[in-house]
Amino acid sequence: MLDRTAVVWTRATGGPRKLGVLQRTDDRLSFTYEADAVDLPGISVMHDVDQVGRAPQAWVATDDNPLPPMFQALVPPLDPDNLQRRLLSRALEIQRGPVDEDLDWELLLLGGRNSIGHLDIFRDDATASDWYDRDRQPQVTDLSKSPLWRLAAEASLPTPDPAALDAIIEMVGTLPTVGGAMPKVLLSITPPGSNQVVEALVKIQSNKHEDVLLLEDIGYRMCERVGLPTPRRWLAKSDGVTVLATERFDRVDGLPVPMESLFSAMYVATDGEMSSRWSDARTTPNFEMVGDFLRDPKSLATSDPDSDAKSMLKRVVLNALTGNSDQHLENFAFLGERSHSRLSPVYDPALTRGYASLQCVSVVSFGGLVTMTKGENAGIGHGLLSLHSAYGLARTVMLDLADECLEATRDFPDAVLASGAKDHIVRRLIARVAGTRYRVETALRELVKSG
């Protein structure tokens, strides 16, 4: 493995400024802040830059985390079918020819700017200055009429059309990386029936999980019913391709707002001991650990731990009652710099239990249960309702919260049936969620009765 160096800049306070230097030597990684970066938001919500000073922040590269998570999020997933990986790899090939060694590092340098959050990654300071000095007029894409979506769908096929990749790059240039398995892009769009330009994340229908965007739209609606913050969104169809656009909430008046996944923050807080985003066949990490972390006075990850603890718990309960099993620790995030950060609005509320690969209740454990299994543990209801103590909530508050979520999702089967999703997906989703709902309702009745 070659030694590598990159520079990290940010526009979070207005004009571009250098935040520090990222270095990799063998399996060792370090980041060192610039001396004059004390007034800038750090690379993690866990960093008080003034207190951290110029002492290198060090990590060990592993197979699960070859880079610290806040930087790994700027590299497309390893899946060779991933649309962003294909696009960036093709753009890199056009610019520099085939890259045979250290491809992910090169993809970081190419796609790790103007992505989610405030960090911009460059090869060197000269490249950064040149990039910021360019007068870039955003390419605005009509959400409901653009040929881009058909091209993106073709470029996402198991055997992609190389011409489709080239056409996308020609239309919109080199796009920043955004994490996740679904085909998605960060673009300036005009929503259907509007001339307003909106900075958006656009998901494109997936061949692996057909109709999941129709169901994700329902997930957002259920979140809104219980008062969880959600971004503006638009579900559209263009040339037979379904897309779901959500307004970026990490941008305010054109400036980036720091945004870091819950996993990344916990990874930094534990010096890398929290190394997994999901539980697999284990009971760790678990949502009890998340509650403890949110309320830990030493972490200061959120400026309102009580409110965010309740919000987090509501998300976990609602996800169980809507079949969003893919609630791993990168699907929750902190928005804002340290001492001002809060849990971000909801994103990726994908209702996944209708798909064979994601039929478990939750990819993150709770209640001491192994939840990442095909079957459903009979103790799911009580396990879910036992979470309140880790989140600092009275049992009565937990019971009221569960009752609110149950009431909000009472017509969930009707909403799913009306979504237009394929019948076999709908039937599996409704049946699996019905089992979870029964167990939560039963546990709630027993706990209310017991006083």
Buried (B, 14 or more C-beta within 10 A) or exposed (E): EEEBEBBBBBBBBEEBBBBBBBBBEEEEBBBBBBEEBBEBBBBBBBBEBEEBEEEBBBBEBEEEBBBBBBBBBBBBBEEEBBBBBBBBBBBBEEEEEEBEEEBBBBBBBBBBBBBBBBBBBBBEEEBBEEBBEEEEEEEEBBBBEBBBBBBBBBBBEEEBEEEBBBBBBEEBEBBBBBBBBBBBBBBBBBBBEEEEEBBBBBBBBBEBBBBBBBBBBBBBBBBEBBEBBBBEBBBBBBEEBBBBBBBBBBBEEEBBBBBBBBBBBBBBBEEBEBBBBBBEEEBEBBBBBBBBBBBEEEBBBBBEBEEBBBBBBBBBBBBBBBBBBBBBBBBBBBBBBBEEBBBBBBBBBBBBBBBEEBBBBBBBBBBEBBBBEEEBBEBBBBBBBBBBEBBBBEBEBBBEBBBBBBEBBEEBBEBBBEBEBEEEBBEBBBEBBEBBBEBBBEBBEEBEEEE
